[in-house]
Amino acid sequence: MPKRFQRTLEGVAIPVIAIILGLIASSFFVVIAGTDPVQTYESLFCEGFGPRGCEHFGDLLFMQVETEEGATQTVFSPTYGVNGHSLALVVEQATPLILTALAAAVAFQAGMFSIGMDGQFVLAAVVATFLGYAIPGQIYAAAGIAEYDAAPETLRTFMHIVIPVICIAAAMATGAFYSWIAGYLKVRLNVNELISTIILNAIAVQLVGYLINYPLRSDFNNIARTFPIDDSAWLIPFNRGIFADVEWFSGARVGAGIIIALVAAALVWFYLWRTTGGYEQRMTRGSRLFARFSGIPSGKAAIRAMLISGALSGLAGALVILGVERRVVDGFALGGVGFEGVLVAILAKESVIGILVVAPLFAGLSQGSINLQFGDLPRQLGGIIISFIILFAAMEDFLLQRIAWLRNRARPKRRGDLRETPTGVTP
């Protein structure tokens, strides 16, 4: 077997084995809760990845449904979207995870263990929200217009193009700047980036909480919240736009954000593996001192990585506001999207392709676990499963050793493997 193909198989086998072992270990807690693990996992995966009516593992691929005429037919479950499909919600929730995981991967590739994605994400979200209603308001006032619907068609088209671009650019700049602070402290003052990003996250959470409760508060509702963004800044979801008649998207607010995330993933892969800057980052990770004496500006590479990382987190914050939430509500800063992105990057081993696979899996398990509470099981079970999966994925060296041992045991003994001994021939 070619070594490259063998490494590829091992790279695929490790996440699969980690998932299986994680489910087995989590079943201990399911049994303690007094529930059958098989039924629990069927409910978990059906709610997270299946169509409406999914009840068993087999329904995740093919399912029997009843037509309007009363007949029964077999459908391919991933494309069966009557009354909406769970995978549409998975795509919606996976979009910010992909971007924050890419942000973590870019930082990690430069040897910067940054976990500041949460702070960058929430600050960028607030900036996108403010600009999303403030700039259109100024335009309407200057044009003598009361609201979006009263604007001429030409003005509305222009604003639909320009306003989201301004909001996204400002959000990315905010995230990049906030990430740059930790990078500068590391390169210039040798401040541990793990500590600095934890502190910066805490500052961002407190700052956002203050802004939502005081200067940016829209009303005296029981829950503090900002004004909603204007319709001109809204990235209209597919189920209200080009795929309005497709039931598969029903109930989900997935839209242009996933396309932007996929483009960002392709650009990050190209940057890391096909550009000089990406090569400098990867060499900096291996040894900053070696990179410096090899002529690689390791300090600049680290700061550049932090800028790109922060911009990606800022992009995630902007897309969540412009495409999903449309306003920031008190408690938004505690959502933990940035930290979950770090977990996705670790589980995917910082691989761009791996992130595109792991992020939907993470989102689906989280989504499925929410509905477990209706079956008298805690929703935290999904977090327990994900934690075990990450734990087993971190045991890569041990698992690879077990795989090699099993492969050697299964390999037939060849004549060349025998050796002469004083007492005869032994294996």
N, C-alpha and C positions, 0 to 999 in steps of 0.2 A: 504494500500500500504506500503511495507517495506520502512523504512526510507532510507536505503542505495540506493535502486532503485529510490526513490524520489529525493535524492540528485544528482544522476546521471542524471536524467531527467532535473533537474534544471540547472545542469552544461552544458548540451547540449542546453537547451532553451535560456540561456543568450546570447551566441554568435549569435544564429539564430535571436533572437529579435533585437540584436544590428545591425546586417547586414540589416535587413528590415527597421529599423528606420533610419539607415544611408543613405539608398537609398532614403527613403521618404524625408529626410531633404535636401539631395543633389539635389533633383528634383527642388527645388526652384531656384538654380543657373542655371539649365538646361533651365527652363522656361524663365529666364531673358535673356539667350543667344538666345531665339527665336526658340527653338527646342522641339519636342515632347519627354517627358521623357521616355515613353515606347520604342520608336524607338531608343533613345540614349542608354538605358540600354540593349536592344537587341544587338545593335552593340558592346557595351562594352563587354558583356559576350561572344558573338560569336567570337570576335577577341581574347579574352583572353583564352577561354576554348573550343571553338568549332572546328570542322574540316573545311577544305576548302569548301566553299559554304554555310556555316551556315548563316542564315539570321534572324531566329526567335528563341524564347526561346525553342519552341518544338524541334528545330533542334539540341539542345544540347544533347538530348537523342536518338531520332530517326529522320532519314532524308531520303527523297526520292532522289535517285541518278539514273542517266542514265548509263546503261551498254554499252559496246562496240558494242553490237548487236542492240542497240537502245531501249531496253526494260527498264522499270522503276522498281526499287526494293527498299525495305525499309532496311536500314542498321542501326546498333547500332553505334551511333555517336562516343562515346569514343574510339572505336576500328577501326573506319574507317579512314585510314591514307593515302589515295591517295594524292600525292603531299605534304605530310607532315601534321602533326597535331599540333595545337596550344599547346596541353598539353605537347608535347615534349619540346617546348620552356619554358613552365612553369616549368617543372622539372629541366631544365638547370639553370634557374634563381632562383629557390627555393633552390638549393643546398647550396650556400653560406649563404642564409638567415637562413636555418635550423641550420647551424653551429654557426653563430653569435648570433642567438636567444638562442641556448643552452648555449653559453658563457655567455650571459646576465642572463639566468635563474640560472646558477651555482653560479654566483656572488650574485644575489639577494637572493638566498636561504641561504647565509651566512650573510645576512644583509648588504651587500656591494652594494650600488647603483652605480655601475660602468657603465659608458657609454663610456668607452675607446676602444670599439671594432673597431672603425674606424682607430685609430692610429695603433693598433696592426695588423689589417688586411693589411693596405698598407705597413707597414714596412716589414711584413712577405712576402708580394708579391714581393717586391724589392729584398729581400734576395733570394727567390726561383728563380727569374729571373736571377740574377747574377750567382748563382751556376749552373743554368740550361744551361748556355752557357760557363761558365768559366771552369768548371771541365771537360766536354767533350773535350773542346779545348786543355787542358793540356794532356789528354789521347791520343788524336790524334797526338799531337806533339811528345810525348814520343814514340808512335808506328810508327812514320813516315808516318802517313796517313793524307790525305788532308781533308776528310769529312766523314760523317756517311756512305754514300753509298759505300765507298771504304774499309770499315772495314770488317774483316772476320765475318762470321755469329756467331761464338762463342762469339766474343767480343761484337757484337751488342746485343745479347741476355743478356749477363752479364750486359751491361750498361743499358739496358731497365729495369732491375730489380733493380740495385743498385742506379742509378742516381736519379730516382724519390723519392726513400726512403730517400736519403741524403737531397734532396731539401725540402721534407716535414718535416723531422726531424729538419732541421735548421730553417725552417719557424715557426714551433711550438715552438722551443726554443726561437726564437726572440719575438714572441707574448707573451710567458709566462714571459720572462724577463721584457718586457715593462709594462705588467700588474702588475708584482711583485712590481715595483717602487711605484705605487699608493697604493698597499696593505701595503707595508712597511711604507710609510708615514702616513697611517691611524693608523696602530697598534702602531708604535713607537712614532710618533709625533702628533697623533690625528688630522692630516690634513684631512679635508673633502674630501672623495673620489670623490664626484661629481665635485668639483672644480679642483682637481688634474688631473682627467681623461680628463676634457675639455681642460686644458692647455696642457697635453701630446698629445692629438689629434692634437692641433694646431701646436705643435712642429714637430710631425710626418709629417703632411702635408707639412710644409715648408722644412723639411729635404728631403723628397722624391722629391719635386719639384726641389731642388738644385741638387740632384743626377742625375735626369733624364736630366736636362738641361746642366750639365757640365761633371762630371767624367764618368758617365755611358751612355752618349749620343752616339748613333751609327752613326749618319750622320747629315747632315745639312738640313734635311727636314724641311718644314715649321712648323711641329709639332714635338717637341722634343720627342724622344723615345729611348728605349734601344735596344740592339741586341735581336733578338728572341732566345728563348731557342732551344737547339739542339733537333733533332728528337728522340734521345735516352732518353730525359727527358719528352717527350710528352706523356700524357695519352690519347691515341687515342680514339676519340669519337665512339660511337656505329655505327653511319652511315658510318664510314670508317673502321670499324673492324668487330666484330662478327655479327652485324645486318646490314651489308651493303646493303642487298637486301630487307630490310623492309622499305617501304616508310613512315611508321609512324614516323620514326626518321629523315626523310629528312628535311634539313634546320636547325637542332638543333645540338648543340655540347655537348649534354648530354652523359656522359660516366661513367667511374668508380667512378667519384666524388660522384654521388648520392648513390652508394653502400657504400662508405666510410662514408658518412653523416649518413646513416641509422644505420650503425654499431656504429658510435659515439653516436647516440641518444640512442641506446640500452645500451651502456656502461654507459652513463650519468644517465639513469634511474636506472640502477643496483647500481651505486655508491651512488646516493642520497637516495635511499629507501631500500637498502639491505646491506649496509656496515656501519661500525662504523664511518668512516670518514664522510659519508653523514649525519649520525645522528648528529654528532657533529656540522656540518654546520647548520643544521636546528634548532638545539637548540640555537646556537649562534645568529641566526636571531631573535628568540623570545625574548631573553634578554641576552646580552653579560655578564652582571654582574651576573645574575642567573646562566648562564652556567659556569662561572668561579668558583663560590662558590659550584657548583655541581661537580667540578673536571674535567670539560671539558676545554681543552686548547683553549679558544676562539680565542686568537690571532693567534695561529698556524692554526686553522680552517679557519680563514678569509684569511690568506696569502695563504693557500693551495687552497682555492676557487679561489683566483685571479690568481694563477698559472695555474689552470685547465682552467679557463675562457680565459686567454690569449692564451693558447695552442690551444684551439678550434678556436679562431679568427685567429690565425696564420695558422691553417689547412685550414680554408676557403680561406685565401689569396693564399696559395700554390695551392689549387685545381683550383682556378680561372685562375691562370697563366698556370699551367701545363696542364689543360684540356680544357681551353676556349681561353684565350687571347694570350698566348704564349709570350707576351712582355708587358712592362709597357709603356704607352703613357702619355704624359703630360695631366693633368686633371683627371687621374685615381684616384688620392687621394681624389678627390671631389665627387666621386660616391655615397657616403653615405650608402654603404652596411651595415656597422657596426651599424649605427643609425637605419636603417630599421630593422635590427635584434632585436634591443632593443624594437621597436614598436611591432614586432611579439611576442616577449616574454611577453610583457605587455598584449597584446590582448589575448594570449593563457593562461594567468594567470600562467605563468612559468611551465605549465604542458608539459612534453615531448610529450605526445600524442597530446595535443593541438597545439604544435609547428609544428608537422608533418602535421596537418590539415590547420593551419592558414598560414604557409609559402607559400604553393602553391596558396592559395586564394589571398594572398598579391601579389605574383608574377603575377598571372593571371590578376588581376585588373590593375596592373601597365602596363602590356603588352597591354591589351585592350585599356587603356587610350591613349597610344601612337598613335593609329590609329584613335582616335576621331578627331584629327586635320585635317584629310582629309575630315571630314564632317563639317568643319567650327566651330568646338568646341575646346577649349583649352585642351591640353594634361594634364594640371594640374587638370582637373576634377577628374581623378583617385585618385590623392592625397587628394582632398577634400572629396571624398567618404570614403577613408580609414580613414581620420581624424575623420569624423563623426562616423564611426563604432567604432573607439577606444574610442571616447568620450562617446558613449552610453554603451560600454562595461565597462567603468569605473564607470557607474551608477549601478553597480551590486546590491548593497543593496536596492536601490529604486525599481529596477525591481523585485527583489525577494519579496519585500513587496507587489507590485502590483499583482504578481502571487499568493501569499498567500491570498490576499484579494479576488481575483477572485475565488480561490479554495474554500474559505469559503462561498462565496455567492452561488456557485453552489452546495455546499453540502446540502443535504436534512436535515431538522431539525428533530432531534430524540427526543424521550420522555425524555431521560436523560438530554437533554439540557435545559428543562424547569425548572423554579424555582417558588416557591410560593411567592406571594407578598400579602400585607394586602388587596388589592382590587381584588385579584384573581390570575389567572395563566397567566403569560406573558412570551414571549420568552426572 
